[in-house]
Amino acid sequence: MAIRYYWPMIDAAVGFRLVLVLSGGDLHLGSRPEVSTLLTSLRRLAKGYWLKQASMSPYPDLVPSMLMFVADLLAAMLIRATGRRLQMLRNRSFKSLDLTKAVNNSDNVSGGDIASLIYLWNPWAIVTCVGSCTSPIENLMVVVMIFGACSRLVPLAAFGYVMATHLSLYPAILIVPVILLLGYGPDAPPMKVFLLKSSNARKGDMSEYDKRTSLKVQRFSWMTVLHFIFWLFIWSCYVLLLSSITLKKVGGLKEMFEKTYGFILTVKDLSPNTGVLWYFFAEVFDFFRSFFLILFNMNIVFMVLPLAVRLKHRPSMLSCVCLHSNCCYVEILSLTGDSALYLGLLGLFANELAEMHVLVVESVGSMIKHDRKLILLVTS
């Protein structure tokens, strides 16, 4: 069911952002560590630094704010398109399982519409858009990657992944859900549901459509994954080549890796940020600094593998959970923009997570309950 007054609400969100952008100088959001961190602050850009030393504005007029403004709007539209794609495949799966009437009802909403509205009206997304922060650009690249993978646009998915990891290191762990998306396809009911449907139906009564659907779900498309790896290599070489040409006179690629990925992994600058837990450890237990750095950065690696095994049939949900793990457990420099993206993408599964009571905590458990409900409907 489509959301009423969807486009008026989109226009209102755009207008509200525009008002805040025009009056952003009075809010001083760019100086708040909750909004603009060491990794996303426009104030730390080299160009801005040298121009500020000359007592000049680092950017003319409203160019940076308007850039983030456009990035947020594009991300919302791509989230909506991703939701529509997932909804179409969801309906196709339910049709093959004869569960359309049992699962779909008038209370179901368009996941893409509600997810895009959540993203645009999320207070965290709004303050990062207005607060001189590059998080909207990073979020846009992550959304481009997910949209490309869901739509089987391999070059676009590879481009989004390369740019997301180039801007920030931690989206690199999304390689697991992206490969599952390209290999198995977007989210679908568990394999067990299709196997039960096949075993319950007599061979003579099973339609050719059901047979094709069952076989299609079981296959993993290695050719698509290899195609993705090829484009990943092409885009990576292209980005590194441009970076090498641009940074030729200021240290080259080695300097870039040391000052970007090296900074993210070692966190040499302890300027105030919202990573309170990390800040406490860094100040009080400085002699355990290396241990805590390894612990925080490796935590997601140990989490993503069991999650991938459990949610391999729902890679879009897996990518959402990985983003949540990033902003809560891994990123020492906690970013408000990461939380905004996770909460927005969570709206894609509004129908599956309708019975969830505690936001974020129960997301995986609620999805597993939804899959068990489908199994019961098929066996009954």
Buried (B, 14 or more C-beta within 10 A) or exposed (E): EEBEEBEEBBEBBBEBBBEBBEEBEEBEBBEBBBBBBBBBBBEBBEEBEEBEEEEEEBBEEEEBBBBBBBBBBBBBBBBBBBBBBBBEBBEEBBBBBEBEEBBBEEEBBBBBBBBBBBBBBBEBBBBBBBBBBBBBBBBBBBBBBBBBBBBBBBBBBBBBBBBBBBBBBBBEBBBBBBBBBBBBBBBBBBBBBBBBBBEEEEEEEBEEEBEEBBEBBEEEBEEBBEBBBEBBEBBBEEBBEEBEEEBEEEEBEEEBEEBBBBBBBBBEEEEEBBBEEBBEBBEEEEEEEEEBBEEBBEBBEEBBEEBBEBBBBBBBBBBBBBBBBBBBEBBBBBBBBBBBBBBBBBBBBBBBBEEBEEEBEBBBEBBBBBBEBBBEBBEE
